[in-house]
């Protein structure tokens, strides 16, 4: 049940662990809209009778801050019946549906959504008995994955591909990189984020240090590249081949197979030659 109320700001506790930092400039503009009489969406709160204040904010921190900045003392609110996890889901869904997030923030929201989902349903691990009685582990995994994505697609309004890419970025990026990239142009560059997420953890830490010293991601990647000198000596053709290989390594298995299908269909003679002349196997691959 949802109840509409006009609440004193002083009755609403705002948790410090918001998924997205409030932008005071944006909050000020929202506050101006309120002062001028424009209608805005109410904030979402839930009752916390034993908490620091009677209500706790679930979603709408920027709107709340806008009221504060303009000296307003009350705010329109939807009072929902929620627990802490439910409040977090409301925050995630509202932020995603507003479509104002950077690619990095979107990834972190998706990761937090998955964490909450796993708390309720169990880890998305192979063989989770909650999802099937089948003894086939691959079947169990697919059932769990399918169950998760069915709910995520409905709740988040994102495609499965967008969710998979967001999970890759959010789960692979080191905290050091997350800290330095926040609010930077690279935070909204999907290609750069996926490239950084694919790096080894130690190199990610080095990239973060170099980027913090000078916010130039190309420079940071070059300074931390152990093969930089060897790459400088490559011919243009070798560099292009290396770029293709690097791009392939960032694809999901499904997308990589589709790319191979397209390449083979375009250049069947080259594909036949490659199959007839495989690269020699190294000792490490045996």
C-alpha positions, 0 to 999 in steps of 0.5 A, spaced: 500 500 500 502 506 498 500 513 502 501 520 499 503 525 505 506 532 505 512 530 510 517 535 514 524 534 511 526 533 518 522 527 519 526 524 513 532 520 514 537 520 508 542 514 508 549 516 507 550 510 502 546 512 496 548 509 490 549 515 486 552 522 489 547 528 489 549 533 484 547 540 488 547 544 481 541 539 479 538 539 486 538 547 486 534 547 479 529 542 481 528 546 488 527 552 483 522 548 479 518 547 486 519 554 488 516 556 482 510 552 483 512 546 478 509 539 479 515 534 481 515 527 483 514 525 490 520 522 494 519 515 496 520 513 503 518 508 508 516 508 516 522 507 521 519 508 527 525 505 531 530 509 527 533 516 527 527 519 524 520 517 523 521 516 515 527 513 511 528 516 504 528 510 499 528 514 492 529 522 491 535 524 494 536 530 489 529 532 490 530 532 497 536 536 497 533 541 492 528 542 497 533 543 502 537 548 498 531 553 497 530 553 505 523 549 504 521 545 510 516 540 507 516 535 501 511 531 498 512 523 499 509 517 497 510 512 504 511 505 502 511 499 506 518 497 505 524 494 508 531 496 507 532 491 501 526 493 498 528 501 499 534 499 495 530 496 489 526 502 489 532 507 488 535 502 483 529 502 479 528 509 479 535 511 477 535 506 471 528 508 469 530 516 469 536 514 464 540 519 467 546 515 469 553 514 466 555 507 464 559 506 470 553 508 475 548 504 471 553 498 472 554 499 479 546 499 480 545 493 476 551 489 480 547 492 487 540 489 484 544 482 483 546 482 490 539 484 492 536 478 488 542 473 490 540 475 497 533 473 496 534 467 491 541 464 492 547 465 488 547 465 481 552 459 481 552 452 478 548 447 481 543 451 486 538 446 488 533 452 489 532 452 481 531 445 479 531 438 481 535 436 475 542 433 476 544 436 470 549 442 473 548 446 466 541 445 466 541 448 473 545 454 471 541 456 465 535 455 470 538 460 475 540 465 470 534 465 466 530 466 472 534 472 474 534 475 467 526 474 467 525 478 473 531 483 471 528 485 464 522 486 467 524 490 473 530 494 470 527 496 463 534 494 460 536 488 455 539 482 457 545 484 453 545 491 457 545 487 463 550 482 461 555 488 459 553 492 466 555 486 470 562 485 466 564 492 468 561 492 475 564 486 477 571 486 474 573 494 475 577 495 481 575 500 487 581 504 485 579 505 478 572 506 480 574 512 485 578 515 479 573 514 474 567 517 477 564 524 474 569 523 469 568 523 461 570 515 461 565 514 466 560 514 460 564 511 455 562 503 454 568 501 450 573 504 455 570 501 461 569 494 458 577 495 456 579 497 463 574 491 466 578 486 462 585 488 464 588 484 470 587 487 477 594 489 478 594 493 472 588 496 473 591 499 480 597 502 476 592 505 471 588 508 477 594 511 479 597 514 473 590 516 471 589 520 478 596 523 476 593 526 470 586 524 467 588 521 460 586 514 460 590 513 453 596 515 457 595 511 463 594 505 459 600 506 455 604 507 461 602 501 464 602 497 458 608 491 459 608 490 451 609 498 450 616 498 446 614 491 443 608 494 440 611 500 438 616 496 433 610 492 430 608 494 423 601 497 421 598 490 419 600 487 425 597 493 429 591 492 426 591 484 427 592 486 434 586 490 435 582 485 432 584 480 437 583 485 443 576 487 441 574 479 440 577 478 447 572 483 450 566 479 446 561 474 450 562 467 447 555 468 444 557 475 440 564 472 439 561 466 435 556 470 431 562 474 429 566 468 427 560 466 423 560 473 419 567 473 418 567 466 415 561 467 411 564 474 408 571 470 407 570 463 406 576 462 402 581 465 408 577 461 413 578 454 409 586 456 409 586 458 416 583 451 418 588 447 413 593 451 416 592 452 424 597 455 428 603 451 432 601 449 439 605 451 444 608 448 450 603 452 455 597 450 451 599 442 451 
